[in-house]
Amino acid sequence: MAGYSCPDNVFLHAEKISKIYPGTKALDEVSFDLLKGKVNVLIGENGAGKSTLMKMIAGIEQPSSGTMYIGDQEVHFKDTTEARKHGIGIIHQELSLFPNLNIYQNIFMNKELKKGASLDNAKHVERANKVLAKLEHPMDPNTIVGTLRVGQQQMVEIARNLVDDDLKVLIMDEPTSSLSQQEVQVLFKIMRELTSEGLSIVYISHRLEEIMEIGDHVTILRDGKYVDDADVKDISVSWIVSKMTGGEKNYPKRDRTVDWAKQPKVLEVKDLCLPKPGGGYLVDHVSFDLKRGEVLGIYGLLGAGRSEIFECIMGLHPEHTGEVDIEGKPVQIKSVSQMIDMGVSLIPEDRQGSGLVQTLDIEKNASLAALKRYKKGPFIDSALEDKKVDEEIEDIHIKVADKHLPILSLSGGNQQKVVIAKGLLTEPKIFLMDEPSRGIDVGAKTEVFEIINKYAQQGLSIIVISSELEEIMAISDRIIVLSNGKKTGEFVGDDITKDALVMASYKGHHTETKQQEGK
């Protein structure tokens, strides 16, 4: 395409981009127009090539073949610095922050402001405060990032890009996966302000309702190939799903006719409290039980104390109080390994940070928590380990060419399945799943919920935390709702409605907000 010139409404044109990795073709001659001043939605199932295409545009990786143009100029980005010179920034799905540095140091990393020969930290703090205020997420810029919750870290990641004065394109890969509904609405408001100022946004998300709300133009990829594109105003959710998957997919619904009151209790939590540094509680006198083969949902806004309940049960907070009974016997919780031995397993919210060891291969990640089961004297019985991992890969349909490949060679959905396999290989009685569908596509989500259904039917007792109403309602037999660390509702059968869950999740929330505003 010698002499190609982008149309006036196109910032960047990618022509027949291919990317070949050993053993797989991640992109197969994909052409893509990045429209100026629009929210360009890129969608497809995990492994469709969305993130790979964005990595080409952001300079993180280089195409095996194909060409990119900005205006009438052919461009090659050998690294992210080259891409940034053309005004292209990216916010990754998996956070790339420095946990041991503070907020302003993270925001201005590699673009530090100088005052003579020294860093101008006063200016850093001032500008960090300004951008965080714009994001309606004020935080002390001196706070160490590692102490923040995932949703707050996501806001810091977004702030890092917004301080770039020359930003023309912002690529957002699953930016809302860790955000509460209120934070999502703030982000959408910012996105609209940015596009009205002429900035182009590429938005990757698996939340279809968000795409319909915020998107201007949608491009769909499947198996590394371009499928279709259209303006959002001209399409529906069912059109997107059928293009993505080749057919409609729905979450499996739980059988709500079971009388759970008659089932034996596997877990009972009484008056669980987790003190908050500086006073008050992160978990405030929460009580609930879990029956054999039941799927219990926990719903609530970000910061409601959901993950902290799991962390207390797993022995990550020795300062917690209250009683935890497993199969009718009180447990003195001391460590994670003790709880795994007692038949409790956790799928953490942060897949990359807490669920996987990125330097290990697929098999070692899957078998890691269950290694003591494969001991043969002082050694590991590799044949048994192989057999067990192979069985789990087949059982939950992990798409993997070779289990000895690096874990990061898998798509997000398959990485999540490896984390699930890791938990299942410990042969738990109680399975704690924190946001098991975070950052995975609609097809992989369906498969994760099918795994939940299947194992619950086999008698595994499961607790699922999810921020997505449709999901928690589809998969749960019973749902408890938390707000500000307190249990504010419990719903079963026909009482499980969107309105009931949302109302309960805001109980006490406005009161506390008003009190804080009055201080």
Secondary structure, DSSP 8 states (H G I E B T S, - for coil): -TT----TTEEEEEEEEEEEETTEEEEEEEEEEEETTSEEEEE-STTSSHHHHHHHHHTSS--SEEEEEETTEEE--SSHHHHHHTTEEEE-SS----TTSBHHHHHTTTS--EETTEE-HHHHHHHHHHHHHHTT----TTSBGGGS-HHHHHHHHHHHHHT-TT--EEEEESTTTT--HHHHHHHHHHHHHHHHTT-EEEEE-S-HHHHHHH-SEEEEEETTEEEEEEEGGG--HHHHHHHHHSS--------TT--GGGS-EEEEEEEEEEE-TTSSEEEEEEEEEEETT-EEEEEE-TTSSHHHHHHHHTTS-TT-EEEEEETTEE-----HHHHHHTTEEEE-S-IIIII--TTSBHHHHHHGGGGGGGEETTEE-HHHHHHHHHHHHHHTT---S-TTSBGGGS-HHHHHHHHHHHHHTT--SEEEEESTTTT--HHHHHHHHHHHHHHHHTT-EEEEE-S-HHHHHHH-SEEEEEETTEEEEEEEGGG--HHHHHHHHHTTHHHHHHHHHH-
